[in-house]
């Protein structure tokens, strides 16, 4: 008899908050993940420093 529950399937699409590491500013980002792979990066509007804006380097993080 096992006490562990069965694994839950990952949602097909989700958004994850993180920080960009393309330069020293470490801007807040949100990353769209589909089927376990990042497909789009956007600035995090909740980030107090950048207010959702990203530079070209940050926006090109997923190619």
DOLOPA-470791 format. One line per field, with one value per residue (C-alpha): residue number from 1; residue in three letters; chain; x, y, z. Coordinates in nm, 3 decimals, always signed. Example, Ala and Ser with C-alpha at 12.3 -4.5 7.8 and 13.67 -1.06 7.14 Angstrom:
resi <- [1 / 2]
resn <- [ala / ser]
chain <- [A / A]
x <- [+1.230 / +1.367]
y <- [-0.450 / -0.106]
z <- [+0.780 / +0.714]
This chain:
resi <- [1 / 2 / 3 / 4 / 5 / 6 / 7 / 8 / 9 / 10 / 11 / 12 / 13 / 14 / 15 / 16 / 17 / 18 / 19 / 20 / 21 / 22 / 23 / 24 / 25 / 26 / 27 / 28 / 29 / 30 / 31 / 32 / 33 / 34 / 35 / 36 / 37 / 38 / 39 / 40 / 41 / 42 / 43 / 44 / 45 / 46 / 47 / 48 / 49 / 50 / 51 / 52 / 53 / 54 / 55 / 56 / 57 / 58 / 59 / 60 / 61 / 62 / 63]
resn <- [unk / unk / unk / unk / unk / unk / unk / unk / unk / unk / unk / unk / unk / unk / unk / unk / unk / unk / unk / unk / unk / unk / unk / unk / unk / unk / unk / unk / unk / unk / unk / unk / unk / unk / unk / unk / unk / unk / unk / unk / unk / unk / unk / unk / unk / unk / unk / unk / unk / unk / unk / unk / unk / unk / unk / unk / unk / unk / unk / unk / unk / unk / unk]
chain <- [A / A / A / A / A / A / A / A / A / A / A / A / A / A / A / A / A / A / A / A / A / A / A / A / A / A / A / A / A / A / A / A / A / A / A / A / A / A / A / A / A / A / A / A / A / A / A / A / A / A / A / A / A / A / A / A / A / A / A / A / A / A / A]
x <- [+0.000 / +0.149 / +0.079 / +0.192 / -0.067 / -0.046 / +0.150 / -0.058 / -0.025 / +0.145 / -0.084 / -0.030 / +0.036 / +0.142 / +0.317 / +0.613 / +0.759 / +1.138 / +1.428 / +1.616 / +1.986 / +2.090 / +2.260 / +2.333 / +1.989 / +1.803 / +1.467 / +1.147 / +0.999 / +0.711 / +0.780 / +0.511 / +0.576 / +0.400 / +0.457 / +0.752 / +0.936 / +0.964 / +0.800 / +0.762 / +0.916 / +0.741 / +0.829 / +0.669 / +0.431 / +0.462 / +0.839 / +0.889 / +1.207 / +1.108 / +0.727 / +0.696 / +0.952 / +1.237 / +1.528 / +1.588 / +1.832 / +1.571 / +1.296 / +1.517 / +1.586 / +1.373 / +1.476]
y <- [+0.000 / +0.332 / +0.669 / +0.869 / +1.014 / +0.959 / +1.225 / +1.513 / +1.593 / +1.921 / +2.180 / +2.220 / +2.594 / +2.805 / +3.132 / +3.133 / +3.442 / +3.466 / +3.706 / +3.768 / +3.684 / +3.833 / +4.129 / +4.263 / +4.429 / +4.100 / +4.237 / +4.063 / +3.843 / +3.607 / +3.305 / +3.122 / +2.747 / +2.504 / +2.131 / +2.191 / +2.430 / +2.811 / +2.978 / +3.347 / +3.598 / +3.914 / +4.178 / +4.132 / +4.422 / +4.360 / +4.425 / +4.762 / +4.846 / +4.781 / +4.799 / +4.530 / +4.667 / +4.457 / +4.539 / +4.362 / +4.125 / +4.012 / +3.980 / +3.758 / +3.511 / +3.246 / +3.193]
z <- [+0.000 / -0.110 / +0.050 / -0.251 / -0.484 / -0.859 / -1.050 / -1.180 / -1.549 / -1.636 / -1.793 / -2.166 / -2.126 / -1.828 / -1.740 / -1.500 / -1.330 / -1.327 / -1.384 / -1.708 / -1.691 / -2.027 / -1.852 / -1.503 / -1.457 / -1.391 / -1.507 / -1.403 / -1.676 / -1.735 / -1.954 / -2.151 / -2.138 / -2.372 / -2.346 / -2.112 / -2.348 / -2.324 / -2.623 / -2.528 / -2.287 / -2.171 / -1.915 / -1.574 / -1.512 / -1.136 / -1.143 / -0.967 / -1.158 / -1.519 / -1.498 / -1.765 / -2.010 / -2.149 / -2.376 / -2.708 / -2.540 / -2.288 / -2.549 / -2.766 / -2.484 / -2.658 / -3.015]
